[in-house]
Amino acid sequence: ALGEDKGVRLKGMWFGVTRKKIAANTHYKLIIKECQESCRGMNDRLVMLE
């Protein structure tokens, strides 16, 4: 019974870490997307100035 409890606790910890990683990845992707869009906007402005 003790071994089973330990396994469940480890699984719970692993799940928590994975969830945090997924959240971090999503956040990171959003930041990259925003950067790409602002870069595109800057490029458009530069092209218009030329």
C-alpha positions as CSV (number, residue, x, y, z in Angstrom):
1,A,0.0,0.0,0.0
2,L,2.9,2.4,0.8
3,G,4.5,1.7,-2.6
4,E,1.3,2.5,-4.4
5,D,0.9,5.8,-2.5
6,K,4.4,6.8,-3.4
7,G,3.8,6.1,-7.1
8,V,0.6,8.2,-7.1
9,R,2.5,11.1,-5.4
10,L,5.3,10.9,-8.0
11,K,2.8,10.8,-10.8
12,G,1.1,13.9,-9.3
13,M,4.4,15.7,-9.1
14,W,5.3,14.8,-12.6
15,F,1.9,15.9,-13.9
16,G,2.3,19.2,-12.1
17,V,5.7,19.8,-13.7
18,T,4.5,18.8,-17.1
19,R,1.5,21.2,-16.8
20,K,3.9,24.0,-15.9
21,K,6.1,23.2,-18.8
22,I,3.1,23.3,-21.2
23,A,2.0,26.6,-19.8
24,A,5.5,28.0,-20.2
25,N,5.7,26.8,-23.8
26,T,2.4,28.4,-24.6
27,H,3.4,31.7,-23.1
28,Y,6.7,31.5,-25.0
29,K,5.0,30.8,-28.3
30,L,2.7,33.8,-27.7
31,I,5.6,36.1,-27.1
32,I,7.4,34.8,-30.2
33,K,4.2,35.4,-32.2
34,E,3.9,38.9,-30.9
35,C,7.5,39.7,-31.8
36,Q,7.0,38.3,-35.3
37,E,3.9,40.4,-35.8
38,S,5.6,43.6,-34.6
39,C,8.7,42.9,-36.7
40,R,6.4,42.5,-39.7
41,G,4.8,45.8,-38.9
42,M,8.2,47.5,-38.6
43,N,9.3,46.0,-42.0
44,D,6.1,47.3,-43.6
45,R,6.8,50.8,-42.3
46,L,10.4,50.7,-43.5
47,V,9.2,49.6,-46.9
48,M,6.7,52.5,-47.0
49,L,9.5,54.9,-46.1
50,E,11.8,53.8,-48.9
